[in-house]
Amino acid sequence: MYDLVLKGGRVVDPASGFDGVADLAFKDGKVAARGTDLETGGAAEVRDVGGRIVTPGLIDLHTHVYWGGTSIGVDPDDVGRLGGTTTLIDAGTAGPANFPGFRRHVIEPADTRVLAYINVAFPGIFAFSAQVMIGECVDIRLLNASECLRVAREHLDLIVGVKVRVGLTASGSNGAMPLDIAIEIAEELGLPVMAHLDNPPPSRMEVLSRLRRGDILTHCFRPFPNAPVGPDRAPREETLAARERGVIFDIGHGKGSFGFETAEGMLAAGFQPDCISSDVHTLSIDGPAFNILDTMSKFLHLGMPLPDIVRATTVNPADAVRRADLGRLSPGLPGDATVLEVRDGHFDYVDSRGDTRTGDRNIACAGIVLAGRWWHDGDADANPGMAAE
């Protein structure tokens, strides 16, 4: 019989188009069945989730979880528990020099599934803190395409693409050159690039014009400069052209990369992000991007429908990393699920510039199923900086 049955929740599975009250059963680490009034006799564990929302295990497309090996990294299982997240995609914390250590000391011991983009720079993100900030692409000598390709090929079971950070902070005066190198490596691997863009140089035009179908622009709703909107807060032509070409737009909130004004303009134009991610790291985990639930809640406040938010944190990021087995609740697929609840109250949300919006709803985690087992109870009151009244 079943190992676990979740009874009576609102199951939202965008990949299959299902949104309704149902039971969800797990066995041998996989989704076993979905339906109304599933037989629970003999099930090892039955949990009543009535009044709550059951989604595929949330996927955070942009995190930094090389804990202990880099100054930017946070613990993956802590992130998973606080964010209701079953799959974390590390956005290039490790490069060719230290990816084997990331694998052995963090990825393999973690309960939470961790996949990764390999950083184009040899040391990865090696100097990222409040006291020391040196972009890994400032010194072009650190970008060795052959070494990146070699190491990536040795770890293709975990690596989902090549990460590159360009901008004044990340790459200094090198402009788009690191992006060109990353794309060349990605072409050899047959994988996408995830591109970070901070302040110019390069410009958004230089970056967007280079990205290919399936490549990801993270920090896609960043504030001025290099924002995707113009002074009228409407999407710029190059932004629209990139979407038409098949570029994937990912939020990557982080410490300095999400602006309410930008988001409001993009959403008003009907331009939703493809993926909603936190960019959680040592400088953002205490705010303004506490975890993926905080970022999801901001989009709920901005008027994005809940099923679209679930899509942007399940099947869309799964497809972005080409993992058709994740982000779905179909029988036979990995048994990961997140139990959410939408709370009413008074919630203050802060963007990367310190601008604040006050909302009356908030998304909280009420439980996590990992590999077909109840892994964590969740904590509806664990979203820092937000309190119900």
C-alpha positions as CSV (number, residue, x, y, z in Angstrom):
1,M,0.0,0.0,0.0
2,Y,1.0,3.7,0.1
3,D,3.8,5.1,2.2
4,L,2.1,8.5,2.5
5,V,-1.2,10.0,1.5
6,L,-2.1,13.7,1.6
7,K,-5.8,14.0,2.0
8,G,-8.2,16.7,0.7
9,G,-5.9,19.5,-0.3
10,R,-6.2,21.8,-3.3
11,V,-3.7,20.1,-5.7
12,V,-2.2,22.6,-8.2
13,D,-0.1,20.9,-10.9
14,P,0.4,23.3,-13.8
15,A,2.2,20.7,-15.9
16,S,-0.9,18.6,-16.2
17,G,-3.4,21.5,-16.0
18,F,-4.9,20.0,-12.8
19,D,-6.2,22.4,-10.1
20,G,-8.8,20.9,-7.8
21,V,-9.4,19.2,-4.5
22,A,-7.8,15.7,-4.5
23,D,-5.8,13.2,-2.5
24,L,-2.2,12.6,-3.4
25,A,-0.4,9.3,-2.7
26,F,3.3,8.3,-2.6
27,K,5.1,5.0,-2.6
28,D,8.7,3.9,-2.9
29,G,9.9,7.5,-3.3
30,K,7.6,8.4,-6.2
31,V,4.1,9.8,-6.8
32,A,1.8,6.8,-6.8
33,A,-1.7,8.2,-7.4
34,R,-3.9,11.2,-7.5
35,G,-7.7,11.2,-7.1
36,T,-10.7,11.8,-4.9
37,D,-11.2,9.5,-1.9
38,L,-8.1,7.4,-2.5
39,E,-8.1,4.2,-0.4
40,T,-5.9,4.8,2.6
41,G,-6.2,1.5,4.4
42,G,-2.8,0.2,5.1
43,A,-1.0,3.4,4.3
44,A,2.0,4.0,6.5
45,E,1.0,7.7,7.0
46,V,-2.0,9.8,6.2
47,R,-2.0,13.6,6.6
48,D,-5.1,15.8,6.4
49,V,-4.1,18.9,4.3
50,G,-7.7,20.2,3.8
51,G,-7.8,23.9,3.2
52,R,-4.2,23.9,2.1
53,I,-2.5,23.9,-1.4
54,V,-0.4,21.0,-2.5
55,T,2.0,21.7,-5.3
56,P,4.9,19.9,-6.9
57,G,8.0,20.3,-4.8
58,L,9.1,23.9,-5.3
59,I,12.2,24.5,-7.4
60,D,14.4,27.6,-6.7
61,L,16.2,28.3,-10.0
62,H,18.7,30.7,-8.4
63,T,20.4,30.0,-5.1
64,H,23.9,29.9,-3.7
65,V,24.4,26.9,-1.4
66,Y,28.1,26.1,-1.5
67,W,28.0,26.4,2.3
68,G,31.4,26.5,4.0
69,G,33.3,26.5,0.7
70,T,32.5,30.1,-0.3
71,S,31.7,33.3,1.4
72,I,28.4,33.6,-0.4
73,G,27.0,30.1,0.3
74,V,24.2,29.2,2.7
75,D,23.1,25.7,3.9
76,P,20.9,23.9,1.3
77,D,18.8,22.0,3.8
78,D,18.1,25.2,5.8
79,V,17.1,26.9,2.6
80,G,14.9,24.0,1.7
81,R,13.1,23.9,5.1
82,L,12.5,27.6,5.3
83,G,11.4,28.0,1.7
84,G,9.4,24.8,1.2
85,T,11.8,23.9,-1.6
86,T,12.7,20.4,-2.6
87,T,15.1,21.3,-5.5
88,L,17.7,24.0,-5.3
89,I,19.6,25.1,-8.4
90,D,23.0,26.6,-7.4
91,A,23.7,29.6,-9.7
92,G,27.4,29.2,-10.3
93,T,28.8,29.4,-6.8
94,A,31.5,26.9,-7.8
95,G,33.8,27.0,-10.8
96,P,36.1,24.4,-12.4
97,A,38.6,24.7,-9.5
98,N,36.2,23.8,-6.7
99,F,33.2,22.1,-8.2
100,P,34.4,18.6,-7.0
101,G,34.5,19.9,-3.4
102,F,31.0,21.4,-3.8
103,R,29.8,18.0,-5.0
104,R,31.4,15.9,-2.2
105,H,31.0,18.2,0.8
106,V,27.6,19.8,0.1
107,I,25.6,18.4,-2.7
108,E,26.0,14.7,-1.9
109,P,25.3,14.9,1.9
110,A,22.2,17.2,1.5
111,D,18.7,15.9,1.8
112,T,17.5,18.6,-0.6
113,R,18.2,17.9,-4.2
114,V,20.9,20.3,-5.5
115,L,21.7,20.8,-9.2
116,A,24.1,23.4,-10.4
117,Y,25.3,25.8,-13.0
118,I,29.1,25.8,-13.2
119,N,30.7,29.2,-13.1
120,V,32.7,30.2,-16.2
121,A,35.4,31.6,-13.9
122,F,37.9,29.1,-12.5
123,P,37.4,29.9,-8.8
124,G,33.6,30.5,-9.0
125,I,32.3,33.3,-6.8
126,F,35.3,33.5,-4.5
127,A,35.0,37.0,-2.9
128,F,31.5,38.0,-2.0
129,S,30.8,39.5,1.4
130,A,30.0,42.8,3.1
131,Q,33.7,43.4,3.6
132,V,35.2,42.0,0.4
133,M,33.6,42.2,-3.0
134,I,35.7,41.2,-6.1
135,G,33.9,40.0,-9.2
136,E,35.2,36.7,-10.5
137,C,35.1,37.9,-14.1
138,V,37.1,41.1,-13.5
139,D,40.4,39.3,-14.3
140,I,39.9,37.7,-17.6
141,R,42.8,35.3,-16.9
142,L,40.4,33.4,-14.5
143,L,38.2,32.4,-17.5
144,N,39.7,29.3,-19.0
145,A,37.2,27.8,-21.4
146,S,38.9,24.4,-21.8
147,E,39.1,23.8,-18.0
148,C,35.4,24.8,-17.6
149,L,34.4,22.4,-20.4
150,R,36.5,19.6,-18.9
151,V,35.1,19.8,-15.4
152,A,31.6,20.3,-16.6
153,R,31.8,17.1,-18.7
154,E,32.9,15.2,-15.6
155,H,29.8,16.2,-13.6
156,L,27.1,16.3,-16.2
157,D,24.7,14.4,-13.9
158,L,24.6,17.5,-11.8
159,I,25.5,20.4,-14.1
160,V,22.5,22.1,-15.8
161,G,24.3,24.9,-17.6
162,V,27.0,27.6,-17.5
163,K,26.7,30.7,-15.2
164,V,28.3,34.0,-16.0
165,R,28.1,37.2,-14.1
166,V,28.7,40.4,-16.1
167,G,28.4,44.0,-15.1
168,L,30.6,46.7,-13.5
169,T,30.7,44.7,-10.2
170,A,31.1,41.2,-11.6
171,S,33.3,41.8,-14.7
172,G,34.6,45.3,-14.4
173,S,35.6,46.7,-17.8
174,N,35.5,43.4,-19.6
175,G,32.0,44.1,-21.0
176,A,30.3,41.1,-22.6
177,M,33.5,39.1,-23.2
178,P,32.9,36.7,-20.3
179,L,29.4,36.1,-21.7
180,D,30.8,35.3,-25.1
181,I,33.2,32.7,-23.5
182,A,30.4,31.2,-21.5
183,I,28.2,30.8,-24.5
184,E,31.0,29.1,-26.4
185,I,31.4,26.6,-23.6
186,A,27.6,26.0,-23.3
187,E,27.4,25.4,-27.1
188,E,30.0,22.6,-26.7
189,L,28.0,21.1,-23.8
190,G,24.6,21.5,-25.5
191,L,23.4,23.4,-22.3
192,P,22.0,26.8,-21.6
193,V,23.7,29.9,-20.1
194,M,22.4,31.7,-17.1
195,A,23.5,35.4,-17.4
196,H,23.7,37.8,-14.4
197,L,23.6,41.5,-15.3
198,D,24.4,44.3,-12.8
199,N,25.4,47.9,-13.6
200,P,26.8,48.7,-17.1
201,P,29.1,47.8,-18.8
202,P,27.8,45.8,-20.6
203,S,24.4,47.2,-21.5
204,R,21.2,45.2,-21.5
205,M,21.2,45.4,-25.3
206,E,24.6,43.7,-25.5
207,V,23.6,40.9,-23.2
208,L,20.0,40.3,-24.5
209,S,21.2,40.3,-28.1
210,R,23.6,37.5,-27.4
211,L,21.3,35.1,-25.5
212,R,19.9,32.1,-27.3
213,R,16.6,30.3,-27.1
214,G,16.6,28.5,-23.7
215,D,19.3,30.8,-22.2
216,I,18.3,32.5,-18.9
217,L,18.5,36.1,-18.0
218,T,18.4,36.2,-14.3
219,H,17.7,39.4,-12.3
220,C,15.2,40.1,-15.1
221,F,13.1,42.7,-13.1
222,R,16.1,44.6,-11.8
223,P,15.9,48.3,-11.0
224,F,17.6,51.1,-13.0
225,P,20.2,50.9,-14.5
226,N,20.1,48.1,-17.0
227,A,16.4,47.6,-16.2
228,P,14.2,45.8,-18.7
229,V,11.8,48.8,-18.8
230,G,12.2,52.4,-20.0
231,P,11.3,55.6,-18.2
232,D,7.6,54.9,-18.9
233,R,8.0,51.6,-17.1
234,A,7.0,49.7,-20.3
235,P,9.2,46.8,-21.5
236,R,11.9,47.9,-23.8
237,E,12.0,46.6,-27.4
238,E,15.1,44.5,-26.8
239,T,13.3,42.9,-23.8
240,L,10.3,42.0,-26.0
241,A,12.5,40.7,-28.8
242,A,14.5,38.4,-26.4
243,R,11.2,36.8,-25.1
244,E,10.0,36.4,-28.7
245,R,13.4,34.6,-29.4
246,G,12.8,32.2,-26.5
247,V,15.1,33.7,-23.8
248,I,13.9,32.7,-20.3
249,F,13.3,35.5,-17.8
250,D,14.1,34.6,-14.2
251,I,13.6,36.9,-11.2
252,G,16.7,36.1,-9.1
253,H,15.7,38.6,-6.4
254,G,18.8,38.7,-4.2
255,K,20.2,41.7,-2.4
256,G,20.2,44.1,-5.2
257,S,18.3,42.8,-8.2
258,F,14.5,43.2,-7.8
259,G,12.6,46.5,-8.0
260,F,8.9,47.0,-7.4
261,E,8.6,49.7,-10.0
262,T,10.2,47.5,-12.6
263,A,7.9,44.6,-11.7
264,E,4.8,46.7,-11.7
265,G,5.6,48.0,-15.2
266,M,6.4,44.6,-16.6
267,L,3.3,43.0,-15.1
268,A,1.0,45.9,-16.3
269,A,2.2,45.1,-19.8
270,G,1.4,41.5,-19.4
271,F,5.0,40.4,-19.1
272,Q,5.2,37.8,-16.4
273,P,8.5,36.2,-15.4
274,D,9.0,32.7,-16.6
275,C,10.7,31.7,-13.3
276,I,10.5,33.1,-9.8
277,S,13.6,32.5,-7.8
278,S,15.2,33.9,-4.6
279,D,18.9,34.3,-5.2
280,V,19.3,33.5,-1.6
281,H,22.9,33.9,-0.2
282,T,24.6,35.2,2.8
283,L,23.8,38.9,2.1
284,S,20.1,38.3,1.1
285,I,19.0,35.5,3.5
286,D,18.2,38.1,6.2
287,G,16.4,40.3,3.7
288,P,15.2,41.5,1.4
289,A,15.1,38.0,-0.3
290,F,14.7,35.7,2.7
291,N,13.6,32.7,0.6
292,I,11.5,31.8,-2.4
293,L,8.2,32.1,-0.4
294,D,9.0,35.8,0.2
295,T,9.5,36.4,-3.5
296,M,6.3,34.4,-4.4
297,S,4.4,36.4,-1.9
298,K,5.5,39.7,-3.5
299,F,4.2,38.5,-6.8
300,L,0.9,37.5,-5.2
301,H,0.6,41.0,-3.9
302,L,1.4,42.4,-7.3
303,G,-1.6,40.5,-8.7
304,M,0.0,37.5,-10.4
305,P,-2.5,34.6,-10.1
306,L,-1.5,31.8,-7.7
307,P,-1.5,29.1,-10.4
308,D,0.9,31.2,-12.5
309,I,3.2,31.6,-9.4
310,V,3.2,27.9,-8.9
311,R,4.0,27.3,-12.6
312,A,7.0,29.8,-12.2
313,T,8.3,27.8,-9.3
314,T,7.7,24.2,-10.5
315,V,7.4,23.1,-14.1
316,N,9.0,26.2,-15.6
317,P,12.3,26.0,-13.8
318,A,12.3,22.3,-14.3
319,D,12.0,22.8,-18.0
320,A,14.6,25.5,-17.9
321,V,17.1,23.0,-16.5
322,R,15.8,20.3,-18.8
323,R,14.6,18.0,-16.0
324,A,11.2,16.7,-17.2
325,D,11.0,14.5,-14.1
326,L,10.8,17.4,-11.7
327,G,8.1,20.1,-11.1
328,R,5.3,17.7,-11.7
329,L,2.9,15.4,-9.8
330,S,2.4,12.6,-12.3
331,P,2.5,9.0,-11.1
332,G,5.9,7.5,-11.4
333,L,7.8,10.7,-11.1
334,P,9.9,11.7,-8.0
335,G,7.7,12.0,-4.9
336,D,8.3,15.7,-4.1
337,A,5.6,18.0,-3.0
338,T,5.1,21.3,-1.1
339,V,2.1,22.1,1.1
340,L,1.4,25.8,1.1
341,E,-1.2,28.0,2.8
342,V,-2.2,31.6,1.9
343,R,-2.5,33.7,5.0
344,D,-4.5,36.8,5.4
345,G,-3.0,39.7,7.4
346,H,-0.7,42.7,7.1
347,F,2.6,42.1,5.5
348,D,5.4,44.5,4.6
349,Y,7.4,43.6,1.5
350,V,10.7,45.3,0.7
351,D,12.6,45.3,-2.7
352,S,16.3,45.6,-3.4
353,R,16.2,49.4,-3.2
354,G,14.4,49.6,0.1
355,D,11.0,50.5,-1.5
356,T,8.1,49.0,0.5
357,R,4.7,47.6,-0.5
358,T,2.1,46.5,2.1
359,G,0.0,43.5,1.2
360,D,-2.8,41.6,2.8
361,R,-1.8,38.0,1.8
362,N,1.3,35.9,2.2
363,I,2.3,32.4,1.0
364,A,3.7,30.2,3.8
365,C,5.0,26.6,3.9
366,A,2.9,24.1,5.9
367,G,4.9,21.0,5.0
368,I,7.4,19.3,2.6
369,V,7.3,15.9,1.1
370,L,10.8,14.8,-0.1
371,A,11.3,11.5,-2.0
372,G,7.8,10.3,-1.0
373,R,8.3,10.9,2.7
374,W,7.1,13.7,5.0
375,W,10.4,15.6,5.5
376,H,9.5,18.8,7.3
377,D,6.3,20.2,8.9
378,G,7.0,23.7,7.6
379,D,6.4,26.8,9.7
380,A,3.7,29.2,8.6
381,D,5.3,31.8,10.9
382,A,8.9,31.3,9.7
383,N,8.9,34.0,7.0
384,P,11.3,36.7,8.5
385,G,10.3,40.3,8.2
386,M,6.6,39.5,7.7
387,A,4.0,39.3,10.4
388,A,0.3,38.7,10.3
389,E,-2.0,41.0,12.2
